[in-house]
Amino acid sequence: MTTETPLRGGKPPWLKARFPAGERFSHIRDLLRDQSLHTVCQEARCPNIGECFNAGTATFMILGDTCTRACGFCAVHSGRPEGLDLLEPYRLAQTVQTLGLDYAVITSVNRDDVEDGGASIFAACIRAIRRLRPQCEVEVLIPDFEGNWDALAAVLEARPVVLNHNIETAPRLYPRARPRARYDRSLELFRRSREISPETPVKSGLMVGLGETVEEVVQVLRDLRASGVDLVTVGQYLRPTPKHLPVERFVTPEEFEHIRQAGVDLGFSHVEAGPFVRSSYHAGEQARAARSR
């Protein structure tokens, strides 16, 4: 197994995004443009946008566009956010209904300025979508709520089909990648989720290429599985701007397969691992895999 991939010469040949196309992709893209609606898929220029839109899946970011944290890998603007938009759940549900989505993922910026971290808005979004488009399943990708487990319970009580929270990287790299997060707190979030709602599948994701070793990645997978995580995604970190953490190396397809197999061996219900894999990649399929287990 290759363990080093130099950065000289730019991106490696396997790191080429597919051009988004397809009838449903075009329909959803046009609706978003005509109604001035936005998804994380578009804002982040996700390489999987065509595949996900064609599968009737989209990821929305709520609670504003300003994050109270400043992680070294994330392109979202950080600073002091404005107040919460209490009508956001209704507008989001209308958007999901208009787009005719079968599966929606809701994520957010960190809102450490709010007592419950925005959990009440997450819960309201789930319920609003269920009212307007009951056939659409809703997954949430939540922050850690600074360890507010009542906030976590409020989200789970709204019955998302999957509870997702990204561990992001190995604990050794937290001081520079996630300085205001805590690895152990995220693991506790998973354990608490299983206690509060045992029937809700728990999911997490991490990036590679920030300087971690393959052995560290496998140890993170062990920690996740021991904490009750069912589903996991592993993808290549790509530097958003020169101000963000550099890519230390590009992980090879062979290494991704090694990581995927390690996850399978650990007993995850489903493992997605590859250069372009992101948190919401094949989200609907992953949810179905978890339920079948």
Secondary structure, DSSP 8 states (H G I E B T S, - for coil): -------TTSS-TT--------HHHHHHHHHHHHTT---HHHHTT-TTHHHHHHTTEEEEEES-SEES---TT--SEES------TTHHHHHHHHHHHHT-SEEEEEE---TTSTTTTHHHHHHHHHHHHHH-TT-EEEEE---GGG-HHHHHHHHHT--SEEE---BS-GGGHHHH-TT--HHHHHHHHHHHHHH-TTS-EEEEEEE-SS--HHHHHHHHHHHHHTT--EEEEEE---SSTTS--------HHHHHHHHHHHHHHT-SEEEEETT--TTTTHHHHHHHHHH-
